Amino acid sequence: MPRDLRRQPIRGFSVLAESLPAVPETSWPRTVPAVEQIVSAGLNLPPGVTVLVGENGSGKSTVIEMIARAVGVNPEGGGSSGARFAGRPSEPTGLELQAHRSPGAPRWAYFLRDETLHGLYTYLENNPGGGDPAYHELSHGEGLMRILQNKLSSRGFFLLDEPDAALSFQASLALIAILVDLAAAGSQVVLATHSPLLAAIPGAHLLEFGPWGIREERWDSLSLTANWRRFLDNPDGYLRYLRG
């Protein structure tokens, strides 16, 4: 493999010291264990795909948004650094991260967030680029896949926040194929998901968020994987408790 393909865009993140006085330990988002761990120890990223998993409220989206600001992309989940798309207001965490870039690595970055996709579709239709379709004439999942194919074709650093919400089982497999190809070409991806399918991306680095903060895990040891296995093995064992 050529030397430049081994040069990952981002090696990690640390909190800018000057932003700490504005956010004491007892204030959000430092009350989120995953965020406080990044304050204390930073966040190292390996090459390829990093998958963030965890329960609602564990800090995945907050961390993704902090990373987006650090790499200079629209923190509201609307595309690249040049996009002036505005939709869901960004979370004013007060904490700012510094990105530790590899010298000479590509700086192209893109951020997709499921909850702002329809607004992004409108922005892209009003500001079309090469190959952009009429996104609102596509299904939610079809639009997401077209953006992935059109915007994530160059080497760079890509953030995806819960793309599984828009995708069927088959489309999720297609997304995995796209991400595997991006990683093989030298791109770097950080993906937050509730899908055990996307968490199983070959070669992915898995980070599980929870009361402990952030920890590395294997796919078969994730709470996410265990919960889905138990449910699929015995749905009635869960659903009978929901029947009044």
C-alpha positions as a Markdown table, in Angstrom:
| # | Residue | x | y | z |
|---|---|---|---|---|
| 1 | Met | 0.0 | 0.0 | 0.0 |
| 2 | Pro | 1.4 | 3.5 | -0.9 |
| 3 | Arg | 2.7 | 5.4 | 2.1 |
| 4 | Asp | 0.0 | 8.2 | 1.7 |
| 5 | Leu | -2.8 | 5.7 | 2.1 |
| 6 | Arg | -1.5 | 4.6 | 5.5 |
| 7 | Arg | -1.6 | 8.2 | 6.7 |
| 8 | Gln | -4.9 | 8.5 | 8.5 |
| 9 | Pro | -6.6 | 12.0 | 8.4 |
| 10 | Ile | -7.1 | 12.3 | 12.2 |
| 11 | Arg | -5.0 | 10.6 | 14.9 |
| 12 | Gly | -7.2 | 11.8 | 17.8 |
| 13 | Phe | -8.7 | 14.6 | 19.8 |
| 14 | Ser | -8.1 | 16.4 | 23.0 |
| 15 | Val | -10.0 | 19.1 | 24.8 |
| 16 | Leu | -8.7 | 22.7 | 24.4 |
| 17 | Ala | -7.6 | 23.8 | 27.9 |
| 18 | Glu | -8.9 | 27.3 | 27.4 |
| 19 | Ser | -12.5 | 25.9 | 27.1 |
| 20 | Leu | -12.4 | 24.1 | 30.4 |
| 21 | Pro | -13.1 | 27.0 | 32.8 |
| 22 | Ala | -16.5 | 27.7 | 31.2 |
| 23 | Val | -17.7 | 24.1 | 31.9 |
| 24 | Pro | -17.2 | 22.9 | 35.4 |
| 25 | Glu | -17.3 | 19.1 | 36.2 |
| 26 | Thr | -20.8 | 19.4 | 37.6 |
| 27 | Ser | -22.3 | 20.9 | 34.4 |
| 28 | Trp | -23.5 | 19.2 | 31.2 |
| 29 | Pro | -21.9 | 17.8 | 29.1 |
| 30 | Arg | -19.1 | 17.0 | 31.6 |
| 31 | Thr | -21.7 | 15.1 | 33.6 |
| 32 | Val | -21.8 | 12.6 | 30.7 |
| 33 | Pro | -19.1 | 10.0 | 31.6 |
| 34 | Ala | -18.0 | 9.6 | 28.0 |
| 35 | Val | -17.4 | 13.3 | 27.6 |
| 36 | Glu | -15.6 | 13.6 | 31.0 |
| 37 | Gln | -13.3 | 10.7 | 29.9 |
| 38 | Ile | -12.4 | 12.6 | 26.8 |
| 39 | Val | -11.7 | 15.7 | 29.0 |
| 40 | Ser | -9.3 | 13.6 | 31.1 |
| 41 | Ala | -7.6 | 11.4 | 28.5 |
| 42 | Gly | -8.6 | 12.6 | 25.0 |
| 43 | Leu | -9.8 | 10.3 | 22.3 |
| 44 | Asn | -7.5 | 8.3 | 20.1 |
| 45 | Leu | -8.7 | 7.1 | 16.7 |
| 46 | Pro | -7.2 | 4.3 | 14.7 |
| 47 | Pro | -7.3 | 4.2 | 10.9 |
| 48 | Gly | -10.4 | 2.9 | 9.2 |
| 49 | Val | -13.9 | 2.7 | 10.8 |
| 50 | Thr | -14.7 | 3.5 | 14.4 |
| 51 | Val | -18.2 | 2.6 | 15.6 |
| 52 | Leu | -19.7 | 4.2 | 18.7 |
| 53 | Val | -22.5 | 2.2 | 20.4 |
| 54 | Gly | -24.4 | 2.7 | 23.6 |
| 55 | Glu | -27.8 | 3.5 | 25.1 |
| 56 | Asn | -29.7 | 6.8 | 24.5 |
| 57 | Gly | -28.1 | 9.5 | 26.5 |
| 58 | Ser | -24.7 | 7.9 | 26.7 |
| 59 | Gly | -23.1 | 10.7 | 24.8 |
| 60 | Lys | -22.6 | 9.3 | 21.3 |
| 61 | Ser | -24.3 | 12.2 | 19.4 |
| 62 | Thr | -22.8 | 14.8 | 21.7 |
| 63 | Val | -19.3 | 13.5 | 21.0 |
| 64 | Ile | -19.9 | 13.3 | 17.3 |
| 65 | Glu | -21.0 | 16.9 | 17.3 |
| 66 | Met | -17.9 | 18.0 | 19.2 |
| 67 | Ile | -15.8 | 16.1 | 16.7 |
| 68 | Ala | -17.6 | 17.8 | 13.8 |
| 69 | Arg | -16.8 | 21.3 | 15.2 |
| 70 | Ala | -13.2 | 20.3 | 15.7 |
| 71 | Val | -12.7 | 19.2 | 12.1 |
| 72 | Gly | -14.5 | 22.3 | 10.7 |
| 73 | Val | -17.7 | 20.8 | 9.4 |
| 74 | Asn | -21.2 | 22.0 | 9.9 |
| 75 | Pro | -22.1 | 20.7 | 13.5 |
| 76 | Glu | -25.8 | 20.6 | 12.7 |
| 77 | Gly | -25.2 | 17.5 | 10.6 |
| 78 | Gly | -25.4 | 19.1 | 7.2 |
| 79 | Gly | -22.5 | 18.1 | 5.0 |
| 80 | Ser | -19.1 | 19.7 | 4.5 |
| 81 | Ser | -17.2 | 22.7 | 5.8 |
| 82 | Gly | -18.7 | 24.8 | 3.0 |
| 83 | Ala | -22.3 | 23.9 | 3.6 |
| 84 | Arg | -24.4 | 26.7 | 5.1 |
| 85 | Phe | -27.3 | 24.3 | 5.8 |
| 86 | Ala | -29.1 | 25.1 | 9.0 |
| 87 | Gly | -31.6 | 22.8 | 10.7 |
| 88 | Arg | -31.5 | 21.4 | 14.1 |
| 89 | Pro | -29.5 | 23.8 | 16.4 |
| 90 | Ser | -26.2 | 22.5 | 17.4 |
| 91 | Glu | -25.7 | 21.6 | 21.1 |
| 92 | Pro | -23.7 | 24.4 | 22.8 |
| 93 | Thr | -21.5 | 22.2 | 24.9 |
| 94 | Gly | -18.9 | 24.9 | 25.7 |
| 95 | Leu | -16.2 | 22.4 | 25.3 |
| 96 | Glu | -14.0 | 22.5 | 22.2 |
| 97 | Leu | -11.8 | 19.7 | 20.9 |
| 98 | Gln | -8.6 | 20.0 | 19.1 |
| 99 | Ala | -8.1 | 17.6 | 16.2 |
| 100 | His | -4.6 | 16.0 | 15.9 |
| 101 | Arg | -4.1 | 15.6 | 12.2 |
| 102 | Ser | -1.6 | 13.5 | 10.4 |
| 103 | Pro | 0.9 | 15.7 | 8.4 |
| 104 | Gly | -0.1 | 15.8 | 4.7 |
| 105 | Ala | -3.3 | 13.8 | 5.2 |
| 106 | Pro | -6.5 | 14.9 | 3.3 |
| 107 | Arg | -8.6 | 17.5 | 5.1 |
| 108 | Trp | -11.9 | 16.8 | 3.2 |
| 109 | Ala | -14.6 | 16.0 | 5.7 |
| 110 | Tyr | -18.4 | 15.4 | 5.7 |
| 111 | Phe | -21.0 | 14.9 | 8.3 |
| 112 | Leu | -24.4 | 13.2 | 7.9 |
| 113 | Arg | -27.0 | 13.1 | 10.7 |
| 114 | Asp | -30.2 | 11.2 | 10.3 |
| 115 | Glu | -32.4 | 13.7 | 12.1 |
| 116 | Thr | -31.4 | 16.6 | 9.8 |
| 117 | Leu | -31.4 | 14.7 | 6.5 |
| 118 | His | -34.6 | 16.1 | 5.0 |
| 119 | Gly | -33.3 | 19.7 | 5.6 |
| 120 | Leu | -30.1 | 18.6 | 3.9 |
| 121 | Tyr | -32.0 | 17.2 | 1.0 |
| 122 | Thr | -33.6 | 20.7 | 0.5 |
| 123 | Tyr | -30.2 | 22.4 | 0.8 |
| 124 | Leu | -28.6 | 20.1 | -1.8 |
| 125 | Glu | -31.5 | 20.5 | -4.2 |
| 126 | Asn | -31.2 | 24.3 | -4.0 |
| 127 | Asn | -27.4 | 24.1 | -4.3 |
| 128 | Pro | -26.8 | 21.1 | -6.6 |
| 129 | Gly | -23.4 | 19.6 | -7.3 |
| 130 | Gly | -22.4 | 17.1 | -9.8 |
| 131 | Gly | -24.6 | 14.0 | -9.7 |
| 132 | Asp | -27.1 | 15.4 | -7.1 |
| 133 | Pro | -30.6 | 14.0 | -7.8 |
| 134 | Ala | -34.0 | 15.4 | -6.7 |
| 135 | Tyr | -33.6 | 14.0 | -3.2 |
| 136 | His | -37.2 | 14.6 | -2.1 |
| 137 | Glu | -38.3 | 12.3 | -4.9 |
| 138 | Leu | -36.4 | 9.5 | -3.3 |
| 139 | Ser | -37.2 | 7.6 | -0.2 |
| 140 | His | -35.4 | 8.5 | 3.1 |
| 141 | Gly | -33.0 | 5.6 | 2.7 |
| 142 | Glu | -32.5 | 6.1 | -1.0 |
| 143 | Gly | -31.6 | 9.7 | -0.5 |
| 144 | Leu | -29.1 | 8.8 | 2.2 |
| 145 | Met | -27.4 | 6.2 | 0.0 |
| 146 | Arg | -27.1 | 8.7 | -2.9 |
| 147 | Ile | -25.4 | 11.2 | -0.6 |
| 148 | Leu | -23.0 | 8.6 | 0.6 |
| 149 | Gln | -22.2 | 7.6 | -3.0 |
| 150 | Asn | -21.9 | 11.2 | -4.2 |
| 151 | Lys | -20.2 | 13.0 | -1.3 |
| 152 | Leu | -18.0 | 10.3 | 0.3 |
| 153 | Ser | -16.1 | 9.3 | -2.8 |
| 154 | Ser | -12.9 | 11.1 | -2.1 |
| 155 | Arg | -10.4 | 10.2 | 0.7 |
| 156 | Gly | -11.2 | 12.1 | 3.9 |
| 157 | Phe | -12.8 | 12.0 | 7.4 |
| 158 | Phe | -16.5 | 11.2 | 7.6 |
| 159 | Leu | -19.0 | 11.4 | 10.5 |
| 160 | Leu | -22.3 | 9.4 | 10.4 |
| 161 | Asp | -24.8 | 9.8 | 13.2 |
| 162 | Glu | -27.3 | 6.9 | 13.3 |
| 163 | Pro | -27.6 | 6.3 | 9.5 |
| 164 | Asp | -29.3 | 3.0 | 10.3 |
| 165 | Ala | -32.5 | 4.9 | 11.1 |
| 166 | Ala | -33.1 | 5.3 | 7.4 |
| 167 | Leu | -31.9 | 2.0 | 6.1 |
| 168 | Ser | -33.4 | -1.4 | 5.6 |
| 169 | Phe | -31.5 | -4.6 | 6.2 |
| 170 | Gln | -30.3 | -4.8 | 2.6 |
| 171 | Ala | -29.4 | -1.1 | 2.5 |
| 172 | Ser | -27.5 | -1.5 | 5.7 |
| 173 | Leu | -25.4 | -4.2 | 4.0 |
| 174 | Ala | -24.8 | -1.8 | 1.1 |
| 175 | Leu | -23.7 | 0.9 | 3.5 |
| 176 | Ile | -21.2 | -1.6 | 5.1 |
| 177 | Ala | -19.8 | -2.3 | 1.7 |
| 178 | Ile | -19.3 | 1.5 | 1.0 |
| 179 | Leu | -17.6 | 2.0 | 4.4 |
| 180 | Val | -15.3 | -1.0 | 3.9 |
| 181 | Asp | -14.2 | 0.4 | 0.5 |
| 182 | Leu | -13.7 | 3.9 | 2.0 |
| 183 | Ala | -11.5 | 2.5 | 4.7 |
| 184 | Ala | -9.5 | 0.4 | 2.2 |
| 185 | Ala | -8.8 | 3.6 | 0.2 |
| 186 | Gly | -7.4 | 5.4 | 3.2 |
| 187 | Ser | -10.5 | 7.3 | 4.5 |
| 188 | Gln | -11.5 | 7.4 | 8.2 |
| 189 | Val | -15.0 | 7.0 | 9.5 |
| 190 | Val | -16.6 | 7.6 | 12.9 |
| 191 | Leu | -20.1 | 6.1 | 13.0 |
| 192 | Ala | -22.7 | 6.2 | 15.9 |
| 193 | Thr | -25.3 | 3.5 | 15.7 |
| 194 | His | -27.9 | 1.4 | 17.5 |
| 195 | Ser | -27.6 | -1.3 | 14.8 |
| 196 | Pro | -25.7 | -4.6 | 15.6 |
| 197 | Leu | -25.4 | -5.0 | 11.8 |
| 198 | Leu | -23.4 | -1.8 | 11.4 |
| 199 | Ala | -21.4 | -2.6 | 14.5 |
| 200 | Ala | -20.3 | -5.7 | 12.7 |
| 201 | Ile | -18.4 | -3.9 | 10.0 |
| 202 | Pro | -15.3 | -6.0 | 9.2 |
| 203 | Gly | -12.2 | -4.5 | 10.9 |
| 204 | Ala | -14.1 | -1.8 | 12.8 |
| 205 | His | -12.9 | -0.4 | 16.1 |
| 206 | Leu | -15.8 | -0.6 | 18.5 |
| 207 | Leu | -16.2 | 1.9 | 21.4 |
| 208 | Glu | -19.1 | 1.2 | 23.8 |
| 209 | Phe | -20.4 | 4.3 | 25.7 |
| 210 | Gly | -22.1 | 3.9 | 29.1 |
| 211 | Pro | -21.8 | 4.8 | 32.8 |
| 212 | Trp | -18.2 | 3.7 | 32.7 |
| 213 | Gly | -17.4 | 6.3 | 30.0 |
| 214 | Ile | -15.9 | 4.8 | 26.8 |
| 215 | Arg | -14.4 | 1.3 | 26.5 |
| 216 | Glu | -13.2 | -0.8 | 23.7 |
| 217 | Glu | -15.2 | -3.9 | 23.0 |
| 218 | Arg | -15.6 | -6.9 | 20.7 |
| 219 | Trp | -18.8 | -7.2 | 18.7 |
| 220 | Asp | -19.9 | -10.4 | 20.5 |
| 221 | Ser | -19.4 | -8.8 | 23.9 |
| 222 | Leu | -21.4 | -5.6 | 23.2 |
| 223 | Ser | -24.6 | -5.1 | 25.2 |
| 224 | Leu | -26.2 | -4.2 | 21.9 |
| 225 | Thr | -25.4 | -7.6 | 20.4 |
| 226 | Ala | -26.5 | -9.5 | 23.5 |
| 227 | Asn | -29.8 | -7.7 | 23.7 |
| 228 | Trp | -30.7 | -8.3 | 20.1 |
| 229 | Arg | -29.8 | -11.9 | 20.3 |
| 230 | Arg | -32.0 | -12.5 | 23.3 |
| 231 | Phe | -34.9 | -10.7 | 21.7 |
| 232 | Leu | -34.7 | -12.5 | 18.4 |
| 233 | Asp | -34.4 | -15.8 | 20.2 |
| 234 | Asn | -37.5 | -15.2 | 22.3 |
| 235 | Pro | -39.5 | -12.1 | 21.3 |
| 236 | Asp | -42.4 | -13.1 | 23.6 |
| 237 | Gly | -40.1 | -13.1 | 26.5 |
| 238 | Tyr | -39.8 | -9.4 | 26.1 |
| 239 | Leu | -43.1 | -8.4 | 24.7 |
| 240 | Arg | -45.3 | -10.1 | 27.3 |
| 241 | Tyr | -44.2 | -7.5 | 29.8 |
| 242 | Leu | -45.6 | -4.7 | 27.5 |
| 243 | Arg | -49.1 | -6.2 | 27.5 |
| 244 | Gly | -51.2 | -4.6 | 30.2 |
